[in-house]
Amino acid sequence: MQTILLVISVLLIVIVLLQSNRAESGAQIISGGNSDLFSNRKERGSELVITRVTLVLGMAFFIISFVMEFI
């Protein structure tokens, strides 16, 4: 169980690092530039797949961690 959690955590780190540059939009909040911040942009193709994989890995990490705590 711990090995699975370790593998999921490494995969989650890699997937988060592969995601698009949304941090630039977050940095624009502080600097005051908001031209792209609230744009209505849909995720498509590989960006959508990476987002869904991140969601699934995050949920798996949470559930396994929760189960390991009470077993």
TORPA-4810 file (N, C-alpha, C, O; in nm, 3 decimals):
<nodes>
NODE_1_0.082_-0.118_0.000_0.000_0.000_0.000_0.088_0.126_0.000_0.057_0.224_-0.068_M
NODE_2_0.195_0.122_0.075_0.285_0.237_0.079_0.357_0.256_-0.054_0.384_0.368_-0.095_Q
NODE_3_0.387_0.145_-0.122_0.453_0.153_-0.252_0.360_0.217_-0.354_0.404_0.299_-0.436_T
NODE_4_0.233_0.180_-0.350_0.136_0.238_-0.442_0.122_0.388_-0.416_0.113_0.467_-0.509_I
NODE_5_0.120_0.426_-0.289_0.111_0.567_-0.253_0.233_0.645_-0.301_0.221_0.759_-0.345_L
NODE_6_0.349_0.583_-0.292_0.471_0.647_-0.338_0.469_0.667_-0.490_0.507_0.773_-0.540_L
NODE_7_0.425_0.566_-0.563_0.417_0.574_-0.709_0.317_0.682_-0.751_0.344_0.761_-0.841_V
NODE_8_0.200_0.685_-0.684_0.099_0.785_-0.717_0.151_0.925_-0.687_0.127_1.017_-0.765_I
NODE_9_0.223_0.942_-0.577_0.273_1.075_-0.544_0.377_1.123_-0.645_0.379_1.241_-0.681_S
NODE_10_0.464_1.033_-0.692_0.563_1.072_-0.793_0.495_1.105_-0.925_0.530_1.203_-0.990_V
NODE_11_0.396_1.025_-0.965_0.321_1.054_-1.087_0.246_1.186_-1.077_0.237_1.260_-1.174_L
NODE_12_0.191_1.214_-0.960_0.119_1.339_-0.939_0.211_1.459_-0.952_0.174_1.561_-1.010_L
NODE_13_0.331_1.448_-0.898_0.429_1.556_-0.910_0.465_1.579_-1.057_0.472_1.694_-1.102_I
NODE_14_0.489_1.472_-1.131_0.527_1.484_-1.272_0.413_1.545_-1.353_0.437_1.633_-1.436_V
NODE_15_0.290_1.501_-1.330_0.176_1.553_-1.405_0.153_1.701_-1.375_0.122_1.778_-1.466_I
NODE_16_0.167_1.741_-1.250_0.148_1.883_-1.216_0.254_1.968_-1.284_0.225_2.079_-1.328_V
NODE_17_0.375_1.918_-1.293_0.481_1.993_-1.360_0.458_2.002_-1.511_0.508_2.094_-1.576_L
NODE_18_0.384_1.909_-1.567_0.355_1.910_-1.711_0.239_2.003_-1.748_0.220_2.032_-1.866_L
NODE_19_0.163_2.049_-1.650_0.047_2.132_-1.681_0.089_2.265_-1.741_0.202_2.311_-1.725_Q
NODE_20_-0.008_2.327_-1.810_0.019_2.453_-1.880_0.049_2.565_-1.782_0.036_2.549_-1.661_S
NODE_21_0.090_2.677_-1.835_0.136_2.789_-1.753_0.020_2.870_-1.697_0.002_2.986_-1.735_N
NODE_22_-0.055_2.814_-1.610_-0.161_2.889_-1.544_-0.104_2.974_-1.431_-0.171_3.066_-1.384_R
NODE_23_0.016_2.944_-1.389_0.078_3.023_-1.283_0.103_3.166_-1.328_0.106_3.258_-1.246_A
NODE_24_0.121_3.185_-1.457_0.138_3.320_-1.509_0.013_3.402_-1.484_0.022_3.520_-1.449_E
NODE_25_-0.103_3.343_-1.501_-0.228_3.414_-1.474_-0.240_3.447_-1.327_-0.288_3.555_-1.291_S
NODE_26_-0.198_3.356_-1.243_-0.202_3.381_-1.100_-0.108_3.492_-1.059_-0.139_3.568_-0.967_G
NODE_27_0.006_3.502_-1.124_0.102_3.608_-1.092_0.051_3.743_-1.139_0.087_3.846_-1.082_A
NODE_28_-0.034_3.744_-1.242_-0.088_3.870_-1.291_-0.187_3.933_-1.194_-0.214_4.053_-1.201_Q
NODE_29_-0.241_3.854_-1.103_-0.330_3.909_-1.001_-0.253_4.007_-0.914_-0.303_4.115_-0.883_I
NODE_30_-0.133_3.970_-0.876_-0.052_4.055_-0.790_-0.001_4.176_-0.865_-0.002_4.288_-0.813_I
NODE_31_0.043_4.155_-0.989_0.101_4.266_-1.065_-0.005_4.357_-1.127_0.028_4.468_-1.169_S
NODE_32_-0.129_4.314_-1.133_-0.235_4.400_-1.182_-0.276_4.373_-1.325_-0.375_4.430_-1.371_G
NODE_33_-0.205_4.290_-1.398_-0.242_4.259_-1.536_-0.349_4.152_-1.538_-0.326_4.041_-1.490_G
NODE_34_-0.464_4.182_-1.592_-0.572_4.084_-1.592_-0.633_4.064_-1.730_-0.752_4.032_-1.741_N
NODE_35_-0.556_4.081_-1.834_-0.611_4.068_-1.969_-0.652_3.923_-1.999_-0.757_3.902_-2.060_S
NODE_36_-0.573_3.825_-1.958_-0.606_3.684_-1.983_-0.662_3.614_-1.861_-0.697_3.496_-1.869_D
NODE_37_-0.671_3.683_-1.750_-0.707_3.616_-1.625_-0.846_3.556_-1.628_-0.865_3.442_-1.587_L
NODE_38_-0.943_3.632_-1.676_-1.080_3.583_-1.675_-1.129_3.548_-1.815_-1.249_3.551_-1.841_F
NODE_39_-1.038_3.515_-1.903_-1.079_3.478_-2.038_-1.150_3.344_-2.035_-1.119_3.258_-1.952_S
NODE_40_-1.243_3.327_-2.123_-1.323_3.205_-2.129_-1.254_3.106_-2.222_-1.283_3.103_-2.341_N
NODE_41_-1.163_3.026_-2.168_-1.083_2.935_-2.249_-1.112_2.791_-2.208_-1.102_2.757_-2.091_R
NODE_42_-1.146_2.709_-2.305_-1.171_2.568_-2.277_-1.043_2.488_-2.293_-0.958_2.519_-2.378_K
NODE_43_-1.031_2.385_-2.211_-0.917_2.294_-2.226_-0.950_2.195_-2.336_-1.063_2.145_-2.345_E
NODE_44_-0.852_2.166_-2.419_-0.875_2.071_-2.529_-0.752_1.983_-2.546_-0.641_2.022_-2.510_R
NODE_45_-0.774_1.867_-2.599_-0.665_1.776_-2.634_-0.585_1.730_-2.515_-0.641_1.682_-2.415_G
NODE_46_-0.455_1.744_-2.526_-0.366_1.692_-2.422_-0.382_1.768_-2.291_-0.361_1.711_-2.184_S
NODE_47_-0.418_1.895_-2.298_-0.439_1.974_-2.176_-0.555_1.918_-2.094_-0.549_1.913_-1.971_E
NODE_48_-0.661_1.876_-2.162_-0.775_1.817_-2.095_-0.738_1.683_-2.033_-0.780_1.653_-1.921_L
NODE_49_-0.661_1.602_-2.104_-0.618_1.472_-2.054_-0.531_1.489_-1.929_-0.548_1.417_-1.831_V
NODE_50_-0.438_1.583_-1.933_-0.350_1.606_-1.818_-0.430_1.653_-1.697_-0.402_1.613_-1.584_I
NODE_51_-0.530_1.738_-1.720_-0.615_1.785_-1.610_-0.693_1.670_-1.548_-0.703_1.661_-1.426_T
NODE_52_-0.747_1.584_-1.631_-0.824_1.471_-1.579_-0.735_1.370_-1.508_-0.775_1.314_-1.405_R
NODE_53_-0.616_1.345_-1.560_-0.522_1.254_-1.493_-0.481_1.311_-1.358_-0.468_1.236_-1.261_V
NODE_54_-0.461_1.442_-1.351_-0.427_1.506_-1.224_-0.539_1.488_-1.123_-0.514_1.459_-1.006_T
NODE_55_-0.662_1.505_-1.168_-0.777_1.487_-1.081_-0.786_1.344_-1.028_-0.806_1.323_-0.909_L
NODE_56_-0.770_1.247_-1.116_-0.780_1.107_-1.077_-0.666_1.069_-0.981_-0.690_1.003_-0.881_V
NODE_57_-0.544_1.111_-1.012_-0.431_1.081_-0.924_-0.446_1.148_-0.787_-0.414_1.089_-0.684_L
NODE_58_-0.495_1.271_-0.787_-0.518_1.341_-0.660_-0.622_1.272_-0.575_-0.605_1.257_-0.454_G
NODE_59_-0.731_1.229_-0.638_-0.835_1.157_-0.563_-0.782_1.023_-0.513_-0.812_0.984_-0.399_M
NODE_60_-0.706_0.952_-0.595_-0.649_0.824_-0.553_-0.554_0.844_-0.435_-0.554_0.765_-0.340_A
NODE_61_-0.472_0.948_-0.442_-0.379_0.978_-0.333_-0.455_1.005_-0.204_-0.419_0.954_-0.098_F
NODE_62_-0.560_1.086_-0.213_-0.639_1.119_-0.095_-0.705_0.995_-0.036_-0.699_0.974_0.085_F
NODE_63_-0.767_0.914_-0.120_-0.839_0.795_-0.072_-0.743_0.694_-0.010_-0.771_0.640_0.097_I
NODE_64_-0.632_0.669_-0.076_-0.535_0.572_-0.021_-0.476_0.623_0.110_-0.458_0.545_0.204_I
NODE_65_-0.447_0.752_0.118_-0.394_0.809_0.243_-0.497_0.798_0.354_-0.464_0.767_0.468_S
NODE_66_-0.622_0.824_0.321_-0.730_0.815_0.418_-0.748_0.671_0.468_-0.768_0.649_0.587_F
NODE_67_-0.743_0.574_0.376_-0.759_0.434_0.412_-0.641_0.386_0.497_-0.660_0.313_0.594_V
NODE_68_-0.519_0.428_0.460_-0.400_0.386_0.535_-0.402_0.440_0.678_-0.347_0.377_0.768_M
NODE_69_-0.463_0.555_0.699_-0.466_0.615_0.832_-0.550_0.529_0.928_-0.517_0.516_1.045_E
NODE_70_-0.657_0.470_0.877_-0.750_0.398_0.964_-0.731_0.246_0.961_-0.804_0.173_1.028_F
NODE_71_-0.634_0.199_0.886_-0.608_0.053_0.886_-0.492_0.021_0.975_-0.454_-0.095_0.987_I
</nodes>
